[in-house]
């Protein structure tokens, strides 16, 4: 990018913060404040020249675009035009070309840095009483998203092999790491859906270096491998997860700790193809773990018995019932991913290039963490836990109060924010313990035939039929 005048840039940032960033102050302006954006650009060693959409304006426009139910560039640019007119400034062109080019120029590293900073800040500031036995618990889980069928997206994220070319959509595998206490999204890693080293464990191994000693990882059965637990243990990170389906478990062996609870040593398995010889040699010859059987007495549940494996070996500090209850709340990761894909609309991305796909994912992470931050602030004021509040209700309140803040005088902003927090704490998640629902939908799909050939081929077939 071109060089810019530092003094002029500083004045522009100050003006922008006063006139624009103070308006959506409820969305944690400390994370997306201009100086934070400038810090992220400095980390990437990037500068820019004066434009209609500088990086900080582009970021907030992108944020509004993701927050919007419509999600179009046209709506985002229209909102910027309205703000400029309200402030007595010359509005930008209604053409979305300038904004789209600004999004392309926006460095991916800066968006990723801001997204992670928002999540880490929320996680570190969570009160101690929100933690599990005083420890930070991080929940890991994976999902998939689709995107427009363009040659660039197909090359980076190929569609499933059983689909014919031109009929399916590119698909990407995502791995999210959530903070259990606050629900913050700490890491979001993407990769191909199929192929060697594209599964959830492979993506999680990219995240392990970011974990800190003393933390607890909560995962499903696909993460409960010898090498995963050994790598976590070497970093001082504890693990709680379901036993892998291919590992036999005999609770009659090992050291008995209680009813259906024992310590056992796992021998070092044969080196897998993905692990190099040097790393394999550093792995311990055996791994001491704790295995316990949990019985689920709830009627209607598909699972009635499950095996939990953990590296928390002390039964006095970590009782069997506590570990069973901790594994049960692993379901929050599923709910958080559902929020991202269903409530925020991340299920089907809109970007047509892999670079913009990644930027869009990072921006969804920014929006998710900012809403979670508002929820945490409201929960702390009311003496509640953030998990008891509704994300959808908080999102709706933020969108509606944000519109009021656009027109409110300075003295009315504090009462508006107070009303926002009071509204959020009233939107509670329903207390429905042991809820059971059938895995089926009531609403019937529309009776349209499936497109079994590329659209251009189907269009030609229709035209030939009409000509006949």
Secondary structure, 3 states (H helix, E strand, C coil): CCCCCHHHHHHHHHHHHHHHHCCCHHHCHHHHCHHHHHHHHHHCCCCCCCCCCCHHHHHHHHHHHHHCCCCCHHHHHHHHHHHHHHCCCCCCCCCCHHHHHHHHHCCHHHHHHHHHHHHHHHHHCCCHHHCECCECEEEEEEEEEECCCCHHHHHHCCCCCCCCCCCCCCEEEEEEEEECCCCCEEEEEEEECCCCCCCHHHHHHHHHHHCCCCCEEEECHHHCCHHHHHHHHHCCCEEEEECCCCCCCCCCCCEEEECCEEEEEEECCCCCCCCCHHHHHHCCCEEEEEEEEEECCCCCCCCCEEEEEECCCCCCCCCHHHHHHHHHCCHHHHHHHHHHHHHCCCCECCCCCHHHHHHHHHHHHHHHHHHHHHHHHHHHHHCCCHHHECHHHHHHHHHHHHHHHHHCCHHHHHHHHHHHHHHHHHCECCCCCCCCCCCCCCCCCCCCCCCCCCHHHHHHHHHHHHHC
